[in-house]
Amino acid sequence: MKISRNSQIVVGLALVIFAIGSRLLPHWQNFTAVGASGLFAAHYFRKQIWAFFIPLFAMWVSDLILNNLVYGAFNEGFVWFSKYMIFVYAGLVGMITIGQVMLKRIDGSRVLVASLIASLIFFLITNFGSFTFDPIYPKNAGGLFAAYVAGLPFFLNTLLSNVTYSLLLFGIYHWMSLRYPAVKAM
């Protein structure tokens, strides 16, 4: 029992560090491990609070660092939360929910399909946010369509990163759970 709780803590911390690191290290736009970490957390943590908290916490901490250290010169004062990011967090919640529904049992095809659907959900929610907050888009159907078209290159990177990092995380998990039974999902 104690080994399982410790492994759960270690896995949670590793996911947070991995997701934050993938946002802070140089990367293609939208090519990070945050979405895949959300999908993995949805499978690994049976307590829903942890499945949502860990990826959302990683996103918030990395936003805090990026907004105040990397892009601090562009902000007035310390930024705890940017209002437009609510759509990013909502997209991440959508991804985690897809993971909880689709990844109760895992195999390669389920991970691929969940990554695709989660990426699409994230794309639809976040680009609706761009349409909502960015004054460049007229507030009509044409503006919404333009926001989705403008987001297509980001969708491709999101999809590629979710597939790549999900296969990596679930592959490592499979290998580790064969070697160390205490690692199995909680």
C-alpha positions in Angstrom: 0.0 0.0 0.0 2.7 2.5 0.9 4.6 1.7 -2.3 1.5 2.4 -4.3 1.0 5.8 -2.6 4.6 6.7 -3.1 4.5 5.7 -6.8 1.4 7.8 -7.2 3.2 10.8 -5.8 6.3 10.2 -7.9 4.2 9.8 -11.1 2.3 13.0 -10.3 5.4 15.0 -9.7 7.1 13.6 -12.8 4.1 14.6 -14.9 4.1 18.1 -13.5 7.8 18.5 -14.1 7.6 16.9 -17.6 4.7 19.1 -18.7 6.2 22.3 -17.3 9.6 21.5 -18.8 8.0 20.9 -22.2 6.5 24.4 -22.2 9.7 26.2 -20.9 12.2 24.5 -23.2 12.4 25.7 -26.8 9.7 24.0 -28.9 7.5 24.4 -31.9 4.3 26.4 -31.1 1.8 24.1 -29.4 4.2 21.2 -29.3 4.2 20.4 -25.6 3.5 17.5 -23.3 0.7 19.2 -21.4 -2.2 17.6 -23.4 -0.6 14.1 -23.3 0.0 14.5 -19.6 -3.7 15.2 -19.2 -4.6 12.1 -21.2 -2.2 10.0 -19.1 -3.4 11.5 -15.8 -6.9 10.7 -16.8 -6.0 7.0 -17.1 -3.5 6.7 -14.3 -5.3 8.6 -11.4 -8.6 7.0 -10.5 -9.4 9.9 -8.2 -10.7 12.5 -10.7 -9.4 15.4 -8.6 -5.8 14.3 -9.3 -6.5 13.6 -13.0 -7.6 17.2 -13.4 -5.4 19.0 -10.8 -2.0 17.7 -12.0 -2.2 18.9 -15.7 -4.0 22.1 -14.8 -1.5 22.9 -12.1 1.4 22.2 -14.5 -0.2 24.6 -17.1 -0.8 27.3 -14.5 2.7 27.1 -13.1 4.3 27.2 -16.5 1.9 30.2 -17.4 3.1 32.0 -14.3 6.7 31.5 -15.3 6.2 32.4 -18.9 3.9 35.5 -18.3 6.2 37.0 -15.6 9.7 35.9 -16.5 9.8 35.3 -20.2 7.1 37.8 -21.4 7.1 40.0 -18.3 8.2 43.1 -20.3 4.9 42.9 -22.2 2.7 42.8 -19.1 1.8 45.5 -16.6 2.7 44.1 -13.2 2.7 40.5 -12.0 0.2 38.2 -14.0 -1.5 35.5 -11.9 -3.9 34.5 -14.7 -4.7 35.9 -18.1 -8.4 36.0 -18.9 -8.0 34.6 -22.4 -6.3 31.5 -20.9 -9.7 30.3 -19.6 -10.3 28.8 -23.0 -6.9 27.0 -22.9 -7.8 25.6 -19.4 -11.3 24.6 -20.7 -9.6 22.9 -23.7 -7.3 21.0 -21.3 -10.3 20.0 -19.2 -12.0 18.7 -22.4 -8.9 16.7 -23.2 -8.7 15.1 -19.7 -12.4 14.3 -19.9 -11.8 12.5 -23.3 -9.0 10.6 -21.6 -11.3 9.5 -18.7 -13.9 8.3 -21.1 -11.7 6.6 -23.7 -8.7 5.4 -21.8 -10.1 3.2 -19.0 -8.4 0.4 -20.9 -5.4 1.2 -23.0 -3.9 0.0 -26.2 -2.1 1.8 -29.0 -5.2 2.4 -31.1 -7.2 3.8 -28.1 -4.3 6.2 -27.3 -4.1 7.3 -30.9 -7.8 7.9 -31.2 -8.0 9.7 -27.8 -5.1 11.9 -28.8 -6.9 12.8 -32.1 -10.2 13.6 -30.5 -8.6 15.4 -27.5 -6.6 17.6 -30.0 -9.7 18.4 -31.9 -11.6 19.3 -28.8 -8.7 21.6 -27.7 -8.6 23.2 -31.1 -12.3 23.9 -31.2 -12.4 25.4 -27.7 -9.2 27.5 -27.9 -9.9 28.9 -31.3 -13.3 29.9 -30.2 -11.5 31.7 -27.4 -9.3 33.5 -30.1 -12.5 34.5 -31.9 -14.0 35.8 -28.7 -11.0 37.8 -27.4 -9.1 38.9 -30.5 -10.5 42.1 -32.0 -9.1 41.1 -35.4 -12.0 38.7 -35.9 -15.4 40.2 -36.7 -18.0 38.8 -34.3 -20.0 36.8 -36.9 -19.8 33.4 -38.6 -17.1 34.6 -41.0 -14.9 35.8 -38.1 -15.4 32.4 -36.3 -14.5 30.6 -39.5 -11.4 32.8 -40.0 -10.3 32.1 -36.4 -10.5 28.3 -37.0 -8.6 28.6 -40.3 -5.9 30.7 -38.6 -5.6 28.0 -36.0 -5.0 25.1 -38.3 -1.2 25.2 -38.2 -1.4 25.1 -34.4 -3.8 22.2 -34.5 -1.3 20.2 -36.5 1.4 20.8 -33.9 -1.1 20.0 -31.0 -2.1 16.8 -32.7 1.5 15.7 -33.4 2.6 16.6 -29.8 -0.3 14.8 -28.2 0.3 11.6 -30.3 4.0 11.7 -29.8 4.0 12.4 -26.1 1.0 10.1 -25.4 2.8 7.2 -27.1 5.9 8.1 -25.1 4.1 8.4 -21.7 1.9 5.3 -22.2 4.8 3.3 -23.6 7.0 4.1 -20.6 4.1 3.4 -18.3 3.5 0.0 -19.9 7.2 -0.9 -19.7 7.4 0.3 -16.1 4.2 -1.5 -15.0 5.7 -4.8 -16.3 8.9 -4.3 -14.4 7.5 -2.6 -11.3 3.9 -3.7 -10.4 3.6 -0.8 -7.9 3.4 1.6 -10.8 0.1 0.4 -12.0 -2.8 2.8 -12.2 -4.3 4.0 -8.9 
